[in-house]
Amino acid sequence: MRLAAINQRGFRLLLAASLSAFAGCGSAAHRPLEERFEQTYTIEPTANITVSNGHGAVFVYGSNTNEMRMQAIKRAYTRERLKQIAVDVSIQPDSISINTKFPPKPHWALSDRSGTVDYTIVIPATANVARLELGNGEVLVDGMHGWTTHARLGRGRMFARNCFGNVALTLGRGTLTIAYDWWEPGDFSIQANIGQGNAWAFLPIDVVCHLVAETRLGKIGNDFEEPAERGTKKITKIDMSIHGGGAGAVTMRVKEGNIKIVEASP
């Protein structure tokens, strides 16, 4: 599929396929053991949320609510290993900390090194994701309108969708996708930094923002560029005001990889 042909529907299909990847892998005989933990906590609408995880996934959804609903799914290939993985939740009215504790990695090559935790967390859209850290796996942040959203992923896939606030996304290696179904005016910034991998930005037709994109080793495709200039030369940096600019800003920087800015259909 050509990059320029992927639209908002394409992003949704990409996201759906990615989020279902964990559930569809492996035969029944080789599937890991599971343990689920679900809880609901009453919190302040502007509470600070921190999440730390080593391997697995963290999906955060902003909602019109005054509580946090959390589901954690632990997976491992042995019962002993499963019991060694701990989910530690610390709750205060204005701050919540979710910390994942994995046992030390065994030294023997044939020892059991399995273990992941997948989180699905629903919080007030106005809350702050003060720190979200994942070593390997997938991160999704959806519908956040709080003052800050900071997420860091070592290796894997990272998605941010319909977030309006000061968003900082850091990815060591993998693929990062930013997507908006609509645009809201306001003074906010979206910043994405990728070490090695590709970055996508699906922006609506009526977006009004200052756009900066830069790659050291790669190229940039930009649907908001004048049609006559598209594809005429290799672009590694853009700095432009879309539809006059405005207070909103989107910045994407990649050290090694490509960037694609898509003018997404509604």
C-alpha positions as CSV (number, residue, x, y, z in Angstrom):
1,M,0.0,0.0,0.0
2,R,1.3,3.4,-0.9
3,L,1.9,5.8,2.0
4,A,-0.1,8.6,0.5
5,A,-3.1,6.3,0.2
6,I,-3.5,5.5,3.9
7,N,-6.3,7.5,5.5
8,Q,-8.0,7.7,8.9
9,R,-9.7,4.4,8.2
10,G,-6.3,2.9,7.5
11,F,-5.1,4.1,10.9
12,R,-8.0,2.4,12.6
13,L,-7.3,-0.9,10.8
14,L,-3.6,-0.6,11.7
15,L,-4.5,0.1,15.4
16,A,-7.0,-2.8,15.6
17,A,-4.6,-5.2,14.1
18,S,-1.8,-4.2,16.4
19,L,-3.9,-4.3,19.6
20,S,-5.1,-7.8,18.8
21,A,-1.6,-9.1,18.1
22,F,-1.0,-10.4,21.7
23,A,-4.3,-12.3,21.8
24,G,-3.9,-14.1,18.5
25,C,-0.4,-15.5,18.9
26,G,0.4,-19.1,19.6
27,S,-1.5,-22.4,19.7
28,A,-3.7,-23.4,22.7
29,A,-1.0,-25.9,23.8
30,H,1.6,-23.1,24.1
31,R,-0.4,-20.2,25.4
32,P,0.8,-18.7,28.7
33,L,-1.0,-18.9,32.0
34,E,-3.0,-15.8,32.9
35,E,-4.0,-14.0,36.1
36,R,-6.4,-11.0,36.0
37,F,-6.7,-8.2,38.4
38,E,-9.5,-5.6,38.2
39,Q,-10.3,-2.7,40.5
40,T,-12.0,0.7,40.5
41,Y,-10.7,3.7,42.5
42,T,-12.3,7.1,43.1
43,I,-9.8,9.9,42.2
44,E,-9.7,13.6,41.5
45,P,-10.4,14.8,37.9
46,T,-6.9,16.3,37.7
47,A,-5.0,13.5,39.5
48,N,-1.5,12.6,38.5
49,I,-1.1,9.1,37.2
50,T,2.2,7.2,36.9
51,V,2.6,3.7,35.4
52,S,5.7,1.6,35.2
53,N,5.9,-1.7,33.4
54,G,8.7,-3.8,32.0
55,H,7.1,-6.1,29.4
56,G,3.6,-6.1,27.9
57,A,1.2,-3.3,27.2
58,V,-0.2,-0.1,28.7
59,F,-3.5,1.2,27.2
60,V,-4.8,4.5,28.8
61,Y,-8.2,5.9,27.9
62,G,-9.5,9.3,28.9
63,S,-13.2,9.3,29.8
64,N,-15.9,11.5,31.4
65,T,-15.5,10.0,34.8
66,N,-14.3,10.7,38.4
67,E,-12.7,7.3,38.9
68,M,-10.0,5.1,37.6
69,R,-10.9,1.6,36.3
70,M,-7.9,-0.7,35.9
71,Q,-7.5,-4.2,34.5
72,A,-4.2,-5.9,34.7
73,I,-3.5,-9.2,33.0
74,K,-0.4,-11.1,34.0
75,R,1.0,-13.8,31.7
76,A,3.8,-16.4,32.2
77,Y,4.5,-19.9,31.1
78,T,4.8,-21.4,34.6
79,R,2.7,-20.9,37.7
80,E,5.8,-20.1,39.7
81,R,6.9,-17.3,37.3
82,L,3.3,-15.9,37.3
83,K,3.3,-15.6,41.1
84,Q,6.6,-13.8,41.1
85,I,5.2,-10.9,39.0
86,A,3.5,-8.3,41.2
87,V,1.3,-5.3,40.5
88,D,1.7,-2.6,43.2
89,V,-1.0,0.1,43.2
90,S,-0.6,3.2,45.5
91,I,-3.7,5.4,45.7
92,Q,-4.1,8.9,47.0
93,P,-7.0,11.2,46.0
94,D,-4.7,13.4,43.8
95,S,-2.1,10.8,42.7
96,I,-2.0,7.2,41.6
97,S,1.1,5.0,41.1
98,I,1.0,1.7,39.3
99,N,4.3,-0.2,39.5
100,T,5.0,-3.6,38.0
101,K,7.6,-5.8,39.7
102,F,9.2,-8.6,37.7
103,P,11.6,-11.2,39.3
104,P,15.3,-11.0,38.4
105,K,16.1,-12.6,35.1
106,P,17.6,-16.1,35.6
107,H,21.2,-16.7,34.6
108,W,20.7,-20.1,33.0
109,A,19.9,-20.0,29.3
110,L,17.1,-22.6,29.6
111,S,15.5,-21.0,32.7
112,D,12.0,-19.5,32.5
113,R,12.3,-15.9,31.4
114,S,8.6,-15.4,30.5
115,G,6.4,-12.8,32.0
116,T,4.3,-9.8,30.7
117,V,1.6,-7.6,32.2
118,D,-1.0,-5.9,30.0
119,Y,-2.8,-2.9,31.5
120,T,-6.1,-1.3,30.4
121,I,-6.7,1.9,32.4
122,V,-9.6,4.3,32.1
123,I,-9.2,7.6,33.9
124,P,-10.7,11.1,33.8
125,A,-9.8,12.8,30.5
126,T,-8.6,15.8,32.5
127,A,-6.1,13.8,34.6
128,N,-2.3,14.1,34.1
129,V,-0.3,11.1,32.9
130,A,2.8,12.3,34.7
131,R,4.9,9.3,33.8
132,L,4.2,6.2,31.7
133,E,7.1,3.9,31.2
134,L,7.2,0.6,29.4
135,G,10.4,-1.4,28.5
136,N,9.0,-3.5,25.6
137,G,5.6,-3.9,24.1
138,E,2.8,-1.5,23.2
139,V,1.6,1.9,24.5
140,L,-1.7,3.6,23.7
141,V,-2.9,6.9,25.0
142,D,-6.4,7.9,23.9
143,G,-8.6,10.9,24.6
144,M,-6.5,12.7,27.1
145,H,-7.1,16.4,27.8
146,G,-5.0,16.9,30.9
147,W,-2.2,19.4,31.2
148,T,0.5,16.8,30.7
149,T,0.9,13.4,29.2
150,H,4.4,11.9,29.2
151,A,5.0,8.4,27.8
152,R,8.2,6.5,27.2
153,L,8.6,3.2,25.4
154,G,11.9,1.4,25.0
155,R,11.0,-0.9,22.1
156,G,7.7,-1.6,20.4
157,R,4.7,0.3,19.1
158,M,3.3,3.6,20.4
159,F,0.0,5.2,19.6
160,A,-1.5,8.6,20.7
161,R,-5.0,9.4,19.6
162,N,-7.2,12.5,20.1
163,C,-5.0,13.9,22.9
164,F,-5.2,17.7,23.5
165,G,-2.6,18.9,26.0
166,N,1.1,19.0,26.5
167,V,2.0,15.5,25.2
168,A,5.6,14.2,25.2
169,L,6.2,10.8,23.6
170,T,9.6,9.1,23.5
171,L,10.3,5.8,21.7
172,G,13.7,4.1,21.5
173,R,13.0,1.7,18.7
174,G,9.8,0.8,16.8
175,T,6.8,2.6,15.3
176,L,5.0,5.7,16.6
177,T,1.6,6.9,15.4
178,I,-0.3,10.1,16.2
179,A,-3.9,10.4,15.0
180,Y,-6.7,12.9,15.3
181,D,-10.4,12.4,14.3
182,W,-11.0,16.1,14.8
183,W,-9.0,19.2,15.9
184,E,-9.6,21.5,18.8
185,P,-8.2,25.0,19.1
186,G,-5.9,25.7,22.1
187,D,-2.5,26.3,23.4
188,F,-1.0,22.8,23.5
189,S,1.9,20.9,22.1
190,I,2.5,17.3,20.8
191,Q,6.1,16.3,20.8
192,A,7.4,12.9,19.6
193,N,11.0,11.7,19.6
194,I,12.0,8.4,18.0
195,G,15.5,6.9,18.1
196,Q,15.1,4.2,15.4
197,G,11.9,3.6,13.5
198,N,9.1,5.2,11.6
199,A,6.6,7.9,12.6
200,W,3.1,8.6,11.3
201,A,0.8,11.6,12.0
202,F,-2.8,11.4,10.8
203,L,-4.1,15.0,11.0
204,P,-7.7,16.1,10.0
205,I,-8.3,18.3,7.0
206,D,-9.1,21.3,9.1
207,V,-6.1,21.1,11.4
208,V,-4.6,24.4,12.4
209,C,-1.1,24.1,13.9
210,H,2.6,24.7,13.7
211,L,4.2,21.6,12.3
212,V,7.8,20.6,12.7
213,A,9.2,17.3,11.5
214,E,12.8,16.2,11.1
215,T,14.7,13.0,10.4
216,R,18.5,12.6,10.3
217,L,18.6,9.4,8.4
218,G,15.4,9.0,6.4
219,K,12.8,11.0,4.5
220,I,9.5,12.9,5.1
221,G,6.3,12.6,3.2
222,N,3.9,15.5,3.7
223,D,0.3,15.6,2.4
224,F,0.0,19.3,3.5
225,E,2.8,20.2,1.1
226,E,1.7,21.9,-2.2
227,P,0.7,19.2,-4.7
228,A,3.1,20.5,-7.3
229,E,6.0,20.0,-4.9
230,R,5.2,16.6,-3.6
231,G,7.8,13.9,-4.6
232,T,10.0,16.4,-6.4
233,K,12.9,16.1,-3.9
234,K,13.9,14.3,-0.8
235,I,12.8,16.1,2.3
236,T,14.4,15.6,5.7
237,K,13.0,18.6,7.6
238,I,9.8,20.7,7.5
239,D,8.8,23.7,9.5
240,M,5.4,25.1,8.5
241,S,2.2,26.6,9.6
242,I,-0.8,24.6,8.5
243,H,-3.9,26.8,7.7
244,G,-2.3,29.8,9.4
245,G,-0.7,28.1,12.4
246,G,-2.3,28.9,15.7
247,A,-1.4,28.1,19.3
248,G,-1.2,24.3,18.8
249,A,2.1,22.7,17.8
250,V,3.1,19.2,16.5
251,T,6.8,18.3,16.6
252,M,8.2,15.0,15.4
253,R,11.9,14.1,15.4
254,V,13.4,10.8,14.2
255,K,17.1,9.9,14.4
256,E,16.9,7.0,12.0
257,G,13.7,6.4,10.0
258,N,10.9,8.0,8.0
259,I,8.1,10.3,8.8
260,K,4.7,10.5,7.1
261,I,2.2,13.3,7.6
262,V,-1.2,12.2,6.4
263,E,-4.1,14.5,5.6
264,A,-6.7,12.2,7.0
265,S,-10.3,11.9,5.7
266,P,-13.1,12.2,8.2
